[in-house]
Amino acid sequence: MTDDIRITEIDNIDKKSTYTREILAMLPEWFGNKQAVDEYVEKVKELPYYGAFNWQEQCIGFFSVKMHYQHTGDIFVCGVLPEYQHNGVGKALYRAVESYLMQKGCKYVVVKTLSDIVDFEPYEKTRTFYKSVGFEPLITLTEMWDEENPCLIMLKVLA
């Protein structure tokens, strides 16, 4: 399926916000908190952003990243429309982001997600995806978000 998908970096802040809001709205199991979605929609405007487009030029997924200390990439927010999940779209987006981070001199990339100490199936899929592209669990922090939503930080060392 990824043969029909085009991955591109997006600079237009309005498109970044629109794509983010539209895609996160279709992922309520992961992004059901309106305040958090509003923050993502606003913050992606200033961050590197990659979109995946189908043959009809519809944005079907995105990754937005931050950098810390000029050597650590951070997957800030990402999402793929449900009907395009498990077809390589997320992996294609991740590869584009990883290439970008390596070009910027990053040695590591991190992502924050819900810890596996909470049994919640949508985030089991999320952790499985990150493991499939080379991330490893690093640490769970209950004080980062809150005790009901323990934060798992996952790490990948870039070649």
C-alpha positions as CSV (number, residue, x, y, z in Angstrom):
1,M,0.0,0.0,0.0
2,T,2.9,2.4,0.7
3,D,3.6,2.5,-3.1
4,D,0.6,4.8,-3.5
5,I,1.7,7.0,-0.5
6,R,3.8,10.2,-0.8
7,I,5.7,11.5,2.3
8,T,6.6,15.1,2.3
9,E,7.8,17.8,4.8
10,I,5.2,20.4,5.3
11,D,6.1,24.0,6.2
12,N,2.7,25.7,5.9
13,I,1.5,26.3,9.5
14,D,-2.2,26.3,8.6
15,K,-1.9,22.9,6.9
16,K,0.0,21.5,9.8
17,S,-2.7,22.5,12.2
18,T,-5.5,21.4,9.9
19,Y,-4.0,18.0,9.2
20,T,-3.3,17.5,12.9
21,R,-6.8,18.4,14.1
22,E,-8.4,16.2,11.4
23,I,-6.3,13.1,12.0
24,L,-6.4,13.3,15.8
25,A,-10.2,13.7,15.7
26,M,-10.3,10.3,14.0
27,L,-8.2,8.7,16.8
28,P,-10.3,9.3,20.0
29,E,-8.8,6.2,21.8
30,W,-5.5,8.0,21.8
31,F,-6.5,11.6,21.6
32,G,-9.8,12.0,23.5
33,N,-8.6,15.0,25.5
34,K,-9.7,18.2,23.7
35,Q,-7.3,20.4,25.6
36,A,-4.4,18.2,24.7
37,V,-5.5,18.1,21.0
38,D,-5.7,21.9,21.0
39,E,-2.2,22.1,22.4
40,Y,-0.9,19.7,19.7
41,V,-2.6,21.7,17.0
42,E,-1.0,24.9,18.1
43,K,2.5,23.6,18.9
44,V,3.0,21.7,15.6
45,K,3.0,25.0,13.8
46,E,6.6,25.7,14.9
47,L,7.9,22.1,14.6
48,P,9.3,20.0,11.8
49,Y,6.3,18.1,10.3
50,Y,6.0,15.3,7.8
51,G,2.7,14.3,6.2
52,A,1.7,11.1,4.3
53,F,-0.7,11.6,1.3
54,N,-2.7,9.1,-0.6
55,W,-3.2,9.2,-4.4
56,Q,-6.1,11.7,-3.9
57,E,-3.7,14.0,-2.0
58,Q,-5.6,13.5,1.3
59,C,-3.3,13.7,4.3
60,I,-3.6,10.3,5.9
61,G,-1.0,10.5,8.6
62,F,1.7,12.8,10.1
63,F,4.7,13.0,12.4
64,S,5.9,16.1,14.2
65,V,9.2,16.2,16.0
66,K,11.2,18.4,18.4
67,M,14.9,18.5,19.1
68,H,16.6,18.7,22.5
69,Y,20.3,19.7,23.1
70,Q,21.1,19.5,19.3
71,H,21.4,15.7,19.6
72,T,18.1,14.2,20.7
73,G,15.0,14.0,18.5
74,D,11.6,13.7,20.2
75,I,8.5,12.5,18.4
76,F,6.2,15.2,19.6
77,V,2.9,13.9,18.2
78,C,1.9,11.6,15.3
79,G,-1.1,9.8,14.0
80,V,-2.3,7.7,11.0
81,L,-6.0,7.5,10.0
82,P,-7.4,4.1,11.2
83,E,-8.1,2.8,7.7
84,Y,-4.4,3.3,6.8
85,Q,-2.9,1.7,9.9
86,H,-1.0,-1.6,9.6
87,N,-0.1,-0.8,6.0
88,G,3.4,0.7,6.4
89,V,2.3,4.4,6.5
90,G,3.5,4.9,10.0
91,K,6.8,3.2,9.3
92,A,7.3,5.3,6.1
93,L,6.6,8.5,8.1
94,Y,9.0,7.4,10.8
95,R,11.8,6.7,8.3
96,A,11.4,10.2,6.9
97,V,11.6,11.7,10.4
98,E,14.5,9.5,11.4
99,S,16.4,10.6,8.2
100,Y,15.7,14.3,9.0
101,L,16.9,13.8,12.6
102,M,20.1,12.1,11.5
103,Q,20.7,14.9,9.0
104,K,20.4,17.4,11.9
105,G,23.1,15.4,13.8
106,C,20.8,13.6,16.3
107,K,22.3,10.6,18.1
108,Y,19.1,9.5,19.8
109,V,15.3,9.7,19.3
110,V,12.8,9.4,22.1
111,V,9.0,9.1,22.3
112,K,6.7,9.3,25.3
113,T,3.6,7.0,25.4
114,L,1.4,5.4,28.0
115,S,3.3,2.8,30.0
116,D,2.6,-0.9,29.8
117,I,1.8,-0.9,33.5
118,V,-1.6,0.3,32.4
119,D,-3.5,-2.4,30.4
120,F,-5.0,-0.3,27.6
121,E,-5.1,-2.1,24.2
122,P,-4.7,1.0,21.9
123,Y,-1.4,1.9,23.6
124,E,-0.3,-1.7,23.4
125,K,-0.5,-1.2,19.6
126,T,1.4,2.0,19.9
127,R,4.2,0.4,21.9
128,T,4.3,-2.5,19.4
129,F,4.7,0.0,16.5
130,Y,7.6,1.8,18.2
131,K,9.3,-1.5,19.0
132,S,9.0,-2.5,15.3
133,V,11.0,0.6,14.3
134,G,13.7,0.0,16.8
135,F,12.7,1.7,20.0
136,E,13.3,0.2,23.4
137,P,11.5,1.0,26.7
138,L,13.7,3.2,28.8
139,I,11.8,4.3,32.0
140,T,8.3,4.7,33.3
141,L,7.6,8.0,35.1
142,T,4.4,8.3,37.1
143,E,5.3,11.9,38.1
144,M,5.5,13.1,34.5
145,W,1.8,13.0,33.6
146,D,0.0,11.5,36.6
147,E,-0.3,8.1,38.4
148,E,-3.3,7.1,36.3
149,N,-1.4,7.9,33.1
150,P,2.2,6.7,33.7
151,C,4.6,7.9,31.0
152,L,6.8,5.4,29.3
153,I,9.8,7.0,27.6
154,M,11.2,4.9,24.8
155,L,14.6,5.4,23.2
156,K,16.3,4.5,19.9
157,V,20.0,5.1,19.3
158,L,20.5,6.4,15.8
159,A,23.3,5.0,13.6
